[in-house]
Amino acid sequence: MKVEEIKVLSDEELAKRLEEAHQELFNLRFRLATKQLVNHREVSRVKRQIARFKTIIRERELGAR
């Protein structure tokens, strides 16, 4: 997802997507440890997505003050 797409999400939807991304990262790490992961770049892609979600959440927290 791009930043513009993330910014239009509601707070609840953003929290839900963040939780899903954390779950996906867990699954990718598990598959990586068991040598079942084919594309290793998926791990960094999900980490970057989590960072984007957290950045938008923090921007909203700071903007609400």
C-alpha angles and dihedrals in degrees: 000000000000123000092251090056092049095049093060092057120102120245092255093049090047091052090048092050090048091053091048091050091051089051091049091050090051091052092047092051090049092051090046091053092050092047093243097116113103101182111046092187090073090077094057091042091057092044090053090048091052090050090052092051092049092047093054091047091051092047089054092049092052093043092053093061 
